[in-house]
């Protein structure tokens, strides 16, 4: 069973929490914690051996902790995800393979694409695919997507190279539930065509960033990042090709820690307890 805690820091929190768990005969098998001294915030993730009576544990912990503590006891152990795509296959293909072999940490409920390019590969894995074109605003494509999404249980939306800017109204339906992969090392080269921007700037490193989506374009809380070297011989197209592998790897890492309840969000930052 997993327990995640976020609260104001104070002396003795670890002792209080571990003491309560011992009293209730829970065995701690893994514990990670972090204190942000500047914000006076405490973060903890525990794995404990489940015992009868655990349904009361969340309230017992809240009673013990500082006022306003956020406590989740055994969040849904396997998350449910809906994936949004455009034309590029590399991130979706990796997700579908991991989903097929049950190593994703979530089950993919469906894929929504604003083109049909990835319909075939999606259906090869027996996952429903929905085509929602964005060409005509009068068709209200975001409303169409919301209607599709509402038909499925879901914990997260994954933008696996979904090359559309979502409206504040759409994003507002899914606070801290939309994970995006952006093809640059944010905050550098936000927005469209980051590899072209990087090429024109002559950078020696290119990267990828997975982050939660907010109403500020490409400025949501960062979950994972990675970089690789680039040199003068790489064209813009070469950067795109080199970047695809790192995009896949960064998104996979981000989804792993998110689905495993290792990511805490505060202000516009994350704490990732691995």
C-alpha positions, 0 to 999 in steps of 0.5 A: 500500500502506498501513502503520500503526504504533503504538509507544513514541516515541523519537528518530529513528523517522521517519528509521528508518522512511523509511530502511528504506523507501528501502533496500527501494525503497518510495516514500512518497506520503503520511505522517502521524504524531503523538506523544502526549507524555504517554503517550510513544506514536508513531502513523504512517500511510503510503501507499507504492508497492508493490514485490515483496518487501513480504511481509517488510516488516512483520517488518523494521519490527518489528525496527527499532522499539521492542519491542511495536510494532504494525505492519500492512502493507497491511490489507485494502484494502476492508473488509467490514461487517455493518450492524445496524438497528432502524427508522430508515432515514437512516443505513442508506440513506446506507450502502447508497447509498455501498455501491452506488456503491463510495464507502463504503470497504467492502462491506456483506455483510448487514443484520440488523434487530430489526424488518422495517421496513428489509427492503424498502430493503435488498433493493432494493440486493440486500443480504441482510436477516435479521430477528432479533426481540428481544422474547423473550429465550428465543429468544437473539437475540444467539446468532442474530445471532452465527450469522448473522455467522459466515457472512460475512467481516467486519471491522466491525459498524456499528450504524446506529441499532440501538437495543439494548444489546448484552451484554458477551458479544456485544461481546467477540466483536468488540473494537474492531470495532463502530462505533455512532452515538449521537444526542448530543454525548457524554459529554452525554446518554448512554443512552436518549432523548438528544434528550428529555434535551437538550430538557428541559435547554434546550441551545443545541447538539445533536450526534452521536457515532460511537464504538467500542462497549465494555461501558460504555454510550456510553463507548467511544473516540470517532471523530467528532463534530459539532454544530449550533445549537438554540434555544428554538423547537425541540421534542423532535421538532424536535431529532430531525428536525434531528439525523438529518442530523448523525447521517448525516454523523458516521457517514459520516465515522467509517466513512470514517476507520475503513475507511481505516485512519486510526484508532488506539485506545489507552486509551479514546481515538482518534488519527485521522490525516487 
